[in-house]
Amino acid sequence: MAYIISKLCRDCLDISCTQVCPVDCIYQYKGDDPTIPNNQLLIDPDECINCNACVPECPWEAIYEEDLLPEVFTEDLEINARIVGKPRIVPKRPDDQKLPSQEEVQSNKEKWGYKDF
């Protein structure tokens, strides 16, 4: 089972998760397929080793184990799989990037219809 980055990452792109991934399987899409967001990080399910290193690093709480993916994010399973073999980069996090506040995280969850609070 791979980990999945949900749409909670969309437009947030904190990139902390890419810094801890031991196999560099977290990518930003760089192609022109409109069905793959380029404003969200994605995990290549063929490369993910299920180490869980990325989950605690994501300040947006956007990463889930495939089996624990909330129903509201079901489509993100397929969206992450679309990154396989596509043009992509492993982005680096800028040193001056600020972490989101808990209010920003909760507001983002509400935006995407996820109510875990």
URVEN-V197547 format. One record per backbone hydrogen bond with DSSP energy under -0.5 kcal/mol. NH is the residue of the N-H (numbers start at 0). CO is the residue of the C=O. E is the energy in kcal/mol with one decimal. If there is no record, write none. Layout:
BEGIN
{{NH:CO:E} {NH:CO:E}}
END
This chain:
BEGIN
{{3:63:-3.2} {5:3:-0.7} {5:61:-3.4} {8:5:-2.0} {9:6:-1.1} {10:38:-3.2} {11:8:-2.7} {12:8:-1.8} {17:14:-0.7} {18:14:-0.7} {18:15:-0.9} {19:15:-0.6} {19:16:-0.9} {20:16:-1.0} {23:20:-0.8} {26:24:-0.5} {26:41:-3.2} {27:88:-2.6} {28:36:-0.5} {28:39:-0.6} {29:86:-2.7} {33:31:-0.6} {35:32:-1.8} {36:34:-0.5} {41:26:-2.6} {43:24:-2.6} {43:41:-0.5} {44:42:-0.7} {46:43:-1.2} {47:43:-1.8} {55:51:-0.7} {56:53:-0.6} {57:53:-1.0} {57:54:-1.1} {58:56:-0.8} {60:57:-1.4} {63:3:-2.7} {65:1:-2.0} {67:64:-1.9} {68:65:-1.2} {72:69:-2.3} {73:70:-1.9} {75:72:-1.8} {76:72:-0.5} {76:73:-1.5} {77:73:-0.6} {78:74:-1.9} {79:75:-2.5} {80:76:-1.5} {81:77:-1.2} {81:78:-0.5} {82:79:-1.6} {83:80:-1.3} {85:82:-2.1} {88:27:-2.0} {90:88:-0.8} {96:93:-1.5} {104:100:-2.1} {105:101:-2.4} {106:102:-2.5} {107:103:-2.2} {108:104:-2.1} {109:105:-2.2} {110:106:-2.2} {111:107:-1.5} {112:109:-1.5} {113:108:-2.8} {114:112:-0.6} {115:113:-0.6}}
END
